[in-house]
Amino acid sequence: QLQAFGGGLVQAGGSLRLSCAASGRTFSNNGVGWFRQAPGKDREFVAGIGWNGGYLLYADSVKGRFTISRDNAANMVRLDMNSLKLEDTALYYCAASRTAVASRDQHTYRYWGQGTLVTVSS
């Protein structure tokens, strides 16, 4: 029902746009979050957005570099990633919250998409 795409290989300092598309149902009333999991590490919160495009949340590690946005008419959420660093390398997931706002707590998310791999090279 959720599919993340747009990952790829990018050099450090570069940019990438991830997209999260919903199918089968609308998530326009749900908060949506992006999470990532690097090899050997736990999954961590990256960014979140409320149902109306407000209530933005960012992890400190990406604040000022990543921007989350949504287009409810297209049932799409995007994550624009700039000034990418080696430590941004991870499998990125999008998820729809159980509520209208996003949260840093992954346990508050009900629907998860397949991840998309982002690899940042030096």
N, C-alpha and C positions, 0 to 999 in steps of 0.2 A: 504493500500500500504506500510505502515511502521508498523512494529511490534517490540516493545521493550519486551525483556524477560531476565530472569536471576535474578530477584529480589528474596528476601527471608528474613529470619530472621537470623541475625548474631550478635555475641557479639561485644561489643565495643573493638576496637583494631584489629578486624578481617578484612577479605578481601572478596570482591565479584566482579564478573565480569558481567556486563550488556552487552547485545548484541542488536543491532538494525538491523533487516533484512528487506529488501525491496522485494516486489513482484509486479508483473504486469508491472513494468517499472524500468529502471536503474536510479540510483542517482549518478552515477560516475562523473557527471559533476556539481554536486551541493555540496555546503557546507552543513555540517550536524552538528546539535547542540544537546546537551543534556540539558534538563531543569528539574526542580523538583518543586513539590508543597507539602509543609508540611501542616498538618491540621491547618486550620485557618489562613494560610498565603497565600500571592500571589505567583504565579509561578515565579521562578527565574532561571536565566541562570546558568549553571554548567560548560560546556565545549563545545568547537566547533573546527571543523577541516575543512580545505579547501578541494577542489576536489582532489588534488594531495597528500593529506596527510600532507601538510604544513599549514602555517597560523594558528597555534594552539592558542586557547584562553582558559583561565581558570578563573573561579571566584576566588577571593582571598581566599575564605573560603576553597577551595579544592586544591589549588596550592601546589604541592609537595606531595600530597596524591593520587590524581586521575590522570589517564593517558588515553587520548583518542587516538584511532587509527582506521584505516580503511583498508579494503581489497576490493578493487573495483572489483576484479575478482569474489569474492563471494557476492558482493552487500551487504556488512556487515560493520557496524561500531560498535566498542566496547568501553566500558568504564570500565577500571580497577580501582577499588576503594580499597585503602589500608588504614590502620590505621583509620578505621571507627569510627565515634563519634556518640553519641546519637542524636546530631543535624543534622545528615545526614539522619535521618528517613524522608521519603517522598515518594510520587509517582513520579517516574522518567519517563520522556517522551523523545523520540527522534523526531527530526524534520528535514526536508530537506529545505534548504534555497532557495530563489528565485534566488540566484546568485551562483557563483563558490566558494565563501568564506563564512565562518560562521560569525555570528554577535552576539553580546550580546542582541540585540533587538529582542524580539520574534515576532514582527510584520513583520520582514523581512523573516519569514519562511512561506512557503506555505503548506507543507504537514506535518501532525502530525500523530504520531502513538498512539496506546493505551498505557497507562502507565503500568509500572511494579512497584510493591510495594517493597520498601526496609525498613526493620525495624531493627534498631540497639538497642540491649538491653544491660543493664548494668550487 
